[in-house]
Amino acid sequence: MKIGARPTDEQILGAMVKYGRSYNSTAIIRNILATAEFGRFDDLNTSHVLYRLKKLERAGKVRRVNAPYNVHHFWEVV
């Protein structure tokens, strides 16, 4: 993957759906996107994934769920 490339919203949603848990943390979603199956976004920051997930939340495509830890954000596809 080209350095500096960023995943699309569809790739982020695909990563959330592919690993069929009811919810995923931001860090887990980032790690899924770093695999070869999703384009190997090796230099992707968790903060960028959080930024895109917040945009998707405003668009009504994902929502936050209660997290077992206060410092983690957990998400599910609507």
Secondary structure, DSSP 8 states (H G I E B T S, - for coil): --TT----HHHHHHHHHHS--S-EEHHHHHHHHTSGGGT--TT--HHHHHHHHHHHHHTTSEEEE--SSTT--EEEE-
